[in-house]
Amino acid sequence: MKNRFVFIGTVALIALLVSACGPTTINQAAQPPLRTVSVTGAGQAYLVPDIAYIYLGVHTELPTASGAVTENNDQTQKMIQALRDFGVDAKDIRTTNFSIWPQDKYDPMTGTPTGLKTYVVDNTVYVTVRDLAKLGDLLDTVVAAGANTVNSIQFDVADKEDALKKARAEAVTNAATQAKELTDAAGVKLGDVQSIGFYDSQPYPVFDGKGGGGGGAVQAAVPIQPGQLTFTVTVTVTYELK
């Protein structure tokens, strides 16, 4: 039994010595921080739009909810049928909103509630127009069919990927030029690219003086001039400094 206690004590002592020594650590000199320069470059593509997106809708106000819904549905169906008859494909007509809510009526003289209500119904469809030459006539047609809200005509280009690729390349070249100018002025050398980030902006219409690029008040023989769209690509590039 005595020999057993001696053996256990010896093992415990060895373990304690190993624990006290711990792992061997080799101190290395800290690496110097990486010096970098970040620049922002831009590239642009100018394209003539060939497609348009537009919100068309029917707004109805009547004393009863059922009456407002019924009238709105009838008017909306006529508007959608007019779109189909005009040649707009069913896949290019999408309902985006249907809402109904009560609205208090107020005395026009005193501004106090009358206790009466009207019920407001809105039905909105999102339409893709693929023949811009007929856009003005299309607006005339749907308004005559019952549409009484026309909002947010936005022009676009159906196939713009090649133009955006060129704009991105232009933006990177622009960023590299700026970085070279900065490092030459600072007396340092430009190293490898560390990171690249980019952002494609939403297009905005460039008017040519003949008309607007968006929807105004709907009138007979609506004049629509889509103009030209500018797509801007912005890149941020970070370079190492040597």
C-alpha positions, 0 to 999 in steps of 0.5 A: 500500500505504501508503494502505491502512495509513492507512485501516485505522488510521483505521477502528480508531481510530474503533472504539476511540473509539466503544467507549470512549464506550459507550452513554449511560445515564440515571440515574433515581431508584429507585422506592419499595418498594410498601407492602402488607398481607396478611390471611386471611379464612375462609368456611364452608358447612354441608351434609348429606352425600348420598354416602359412600366406604368401603374394604372388604376381605378379609384372609386368613392361611394356611400356603401362598401358593396356599391364601391367594390362592385363599381370598382370591379366593373370599371377595372375589368373594362380597363384590363379588357381595353389593355388586352384589346390594345395588344398588351399580353396578359403576363404584362398586366399584374395587380399590385394593389386592392384596398378598401377603407371607410372615410369620414365625411365633413361639413364643408362649412364647419369642418366637423364630422357629419357622421356619414361615411364614404367607402374608398376602393382602389385597384391598381395594375402594373403594366409593361409596355413593349411598344413605346410608339403606342404608349400615348395611344394606350393611355388614351384608350385606358382612360376612356375605358375607365382608368382614373389614376395613372402614375409613375411611368418609368422607362427602361432598356430590355437588354442592357447588360452589354452596355453595363459591362462596358460602363463597369470596365470604364469605371474600373479604368477611371478608378485606376487612373485616379489611384495612379495620379494620387500615388504619383503625387504622394511619391509612393508606388501602387500595389495590387488590388485589395478589394472592389465594390460596385453599384449600378444606379437607377436610370434617369431620363435625359430630355431633349426639349421635346417633352418629359420622360415621365407621365404628366396629366393624361390628355387627349393624344398624350405626347410621350417622349422617352428621351435617353436614359443614363445608367451610371456604374460606380466602383470603389477600389482599394489598392495596396501602397508599396 
